[in-house]
Amino acid sequence: MTRNIVSVLVALLALALAANAGSISGKVSGVSGESVVYVDTVQGKTFPAPSEHPVIDQKGLLFQPHITVVQAGTTVDFLNSDKVAHNVFWPSLMQGTKKLPGKNLGTWPQGEKRAFKFDQPGVAALLCNVHPEMSGYVVVGPTPYHALTDKSGNYKIENVPDGQYNVVAWHEGAKSQSKAVAVAGDGKADFTLSK
């Protein structure tokens, strides 16, 4: 009997939390291709690191996907699917105008992977010292609320609790922009970025 009451209470709590969760949607314009939009630090709130490891593959002499967005605390697996050796490094982790130290994961052959835990928010510009034409990005947001736009710049961040937030738009080679957004069910934020 007690187990049933606990199950009902857990289900009601989940429904109540879902009822207070909305979304933030909009469009990023002024640039072409994919951008990242994320909710910046939420004062007084921390988020557990996700257990899932996204994979960035080195395939066809490209980082695939070219842009990966993760929450701080996420471990990313770097896989080499090419028949040649690859290296992964980033000169620094950019936090606005502040540069944190970069990392070189070394060089490894086809079929192997290396993992790295991104503990700090920021942007890591990925490079391969074996193939200087290769580049990619890991955008590390401080919250689990983020989205990669489609190629037209449209985005939607789901399951954002009602509240006031600072939302940031990032695009490769453009100046980031932030806006205050109120979420009460659904929030809207459009961005126009420039180089």
C-alpha positions as CSV (number, residue, x, y, z in Angstrom):
1,M,0.0,0.0,0.0
2,T,2.8,2.5,0.9
3,R,4.6,1.6,-2.3
4,N,1.5,2.6,-4.3
5,I,1.2,5.9,-2.5
6,V,4.9,6.7,-3.2
7,S,4.4,5.8,-6.9
8,V,1.4,8.0,-7.2
9,L,3.2,10.9,-5.5
10,V,6.3,10.5,-7.8
11,A,4.0,10.5,-10.8
12,L,2.2,13.6,-9.6
13,L,5.5,15.4,-8.9
14,A,6.7,14.5,-12.4
15,L,3.4,15.9,-13.9
16,A,3.7,19.1,-11.9
17,L,7.3,19.7,-13.0
18,A,6.4,19.0,-16.6
19,A,3.5,21.4,-16.3
20,N,5.9,24.2,-15.3
21,A,8.3,23.5,-18.1
22,G,8.1,25.3,-21.4
23,S,10.3,26.1,-24.3
24,I,12.4,28.9,-25.8
25,S,12.3,29.2,-29.6
26,G,13.2,31.6,-32.3
27,K,15.6,32.3,-35.1
28,V,19.3,33.2,-35.5
29,S,19.8,35.4,-38.6
30,G,22.7,37.5,-40.0
31,V,24.8,34.4,-40.5
32,S,24.5,31.2,-42.5
33,G,24.6,27.6,-41.3
34,E,24.1,26.2,-37.8
35,S,24.4,28.2,-34.6
36,V,24.1,27.3,-31.0
37,V,21.6,28.8,-28.6
38,Y,21.8,28.1,-24.8
39,V,20.5,29.2,-21.5
40,D,23.4,30.8,-19.6
41,T,24.2,30.2,-15.9
42,V,21.1,30.0,-13.6
43,Q,21.9,31.7,-10.4
44,G,21.9,29.3,-7.4
45,K,21.3,26.2,-9.6
46,T,23.6,23.4,-10.5
47,F,22.9,20.5,-12.9
48,P,24.1,16.9,-12.7
49,A,26.5,15.9,-15.5
50,P,24.9,13.8,-18.1
51,S,25.9,10.1,-18.2
52,E,25.6,9.9,-22.0
53,H,28.9,10.5,-23.9
54,P,28.4,12.2,-27.3
55,V,30.7,11.0,-30.0
56,I,32.7,13.3,-32.3
57,D,34.0,11.2,-35.2
58,Q,37.0,11.9,-37.4
59,K,35.7,10.6,-40.7
60,G,36.5,11.7,-44.2
61,L,39.1,14.1,-42.8
62,L,36.3,16.0,-41.0
63,F,35.1,16.4,-37.4
64,Q,31.6,14.9,-37.6
65,P,29.5,16.7,-36.4
66,H,31.2,20.0,-37.1
67,I,29.5,21.6,-34.1
68,T,28.7,19.7,-30.9
69,V,26.9,21.4,-28.0
70,V,27.0,19.8,-24.5
71,Q,26.4,20.7,-20.9
72,A,29.4,21.4,-18.7
73,G,30.5,18.2,-17.0
74,T,29.9,16.1,-20.2
75,T,32.4,13.6,-21.3
76,V,32.9,13.6,-25.1
77,D,34.3,10.6,-26.9
78,F,36.6,11.4,-29.9
79,L,36.6,8.5,-32.4
80,N,38.9,8.0,-35.4
81,S,37.1,6.2,-38.2
82,D,39.6,7.1,-40.9
83,K,42.4,4.8,-42.2
84,V,44.9,7.4,-41.2
85,A,46.1,8.6,-37.8
86,H,44.4,11.7,-36.3
87,N,45.0,14.1,-33.5
88,V,42.6,16.2,-31.5
89,F,43.6,19.4,-29.7
90,W,42.2,22.8,-29.0
91,P,44.5,25.7,-28.2
92,S,42.2,27.2,-25.5
93,L,38.7,27.0,-24.1
94,M,37.2,30.5,-24.8
95,Q,34.9,31.9,-22.2
96,G,33.9,35.2,-23.8
97,T,37.2,37.1,-24.0
98,K,38.8,34.9,-21.3
99,K,41.1,32.0,-22.5
100,L,41.4,28.9,-20.4
101,P,44.1,26.4,-21.1
102,G,43.6,24.1,-24.1
103,K,44.3,20.4,-24.3
104,N,46.0,18.0,-26.7
105,L,44.6,14.4,-26.6
106,G,47.4,13.0,-28.7
107,T,47.3,11.0,-32.0
108,W,45.7,7.6,-32.5
109,P,44.9,5.2,-35.3
110,Q,41.6,4.1,-36.9
111,G,39.0,2.4,-34.6
112,E,40.3,3.9,-31.4
113,K,38.8,6.7,-29.3
114,R,39.8,9.0,-26.6
115,A,37.5,10.7,-24.0
116,F,37.6,14.1,-22.5
117,K,35.4,15.6,-19.8
118,F,34.5,19.3,-20.5
119,D,34.1,20.7,-16.9
120,Q,34.0,24.4,-17.8
121,P,31.6,26.3,-20.0
122,G,33.1,27.8,-23.1
123,V,34.0,27.1,-26.7
124,A,36.7,24.6,-27.8
125,A,37.9,25.1,-31.4
126,L,38.9,21.5,-32.4
127,L,42.0,21.0,-34.6
128,C,44.1,18.1,-35.9
129,N,47.8,18.7,-36.0
130,V,48.2,15.9,-38.6
131,H,45.6,17.4,-41.0
132,P,45.6,21.3,-40.5
133,E,42.5,21.7,-42.8
134,M,40.3,19.9,-40.2
135,S,38.3,22.0,-37.7
136,G,35.3,21.6,-35.5
137,Y,33.7,23.0,-32.3
138,V,32.5,21.9,-28.9
139,V,30.3,24.5,-27.4
140,V,30.0,23.8,-23.6
141,G,26.9,25.4,-22.0
142,P,26.5,25.9,-18.3
143,T,23.0,24.3,-18.3
144,P,21.2,21.4,-20.0
145,Y,19.0,23.9,-21.9
146,H,20.6,24.3,-25.4
147,A,19.9,23.7,-29.0
148,L,21.7,23.6,-32.4
149,T,19.8,25.6,-35.0
150,D,18.8,24.1,-38.3
151,K,20.6,25.5,-41.4
152,S,17.9,28.3,-41.6
153,G,18.6,29.4,-38.1
154,N,15.5,28.1,-36.4
155,Y,15.8,26.6,-32.9
156,K,13.7,25.3,-30.0
157,I,15.0,24.5,-26.5
158,E,12.6,22.1,-24.8
159,N,11.8,21.5,-21.1
160,V,12.9,24.9,-19.7
161,P,11.3,25.6,-16.3
162,D,9.3,28.8,-16.1
163,G,11.5,31.7,-15.1
164,Q,13.8,34.6,-16.2
165,Y,16.9,33.6,-18.1
166,N,19.8,35.0,-20.0
167,V,20.0,33.2,-23.4
168,V,23.1,33.2,-25.6
169,A,23.5,32.7,-29.3
170,W,26.9,31.6,-30.7
171,H,28.0,31.1,-34.3
172,E,31.4,30.2,-35.7
173,G,33.3,33.4,-36.6
174,A,30.5,35.7,-35.3
175,K,30.1,37.8,-32.2
176,S,28.0,36.0,-29.6
177,Q,24.8,37.8,-28.4
178,S,22.7,37.4,-25.3
179,K,19.2,38.4,-24.4
180,A,16.9,38.3,-21.3
181,V,14.0,35.9,-21.9
182,A,11.0,35.2,-19.7
183,V,9.6,31.7,-19.9
184,A,6.0,31.2,-18.8
185,G,5.1,28.2,-20.9
186,D,6.9,29.4,-24.0
187,G,9.5,32.1,-24.5
188,K,10.7,33.6,-27.7
189,A,14.1,35.1,-28.6
190,D,15.4,36.0,-32.1
191,F,19.0,37.0,-32.7
192,T,20.8,38.8,-35.4
193,L,24.5,38.0,-35.3
194,S,27.4,39.7,-37.2
195,K,31.0,38.9,-37.9
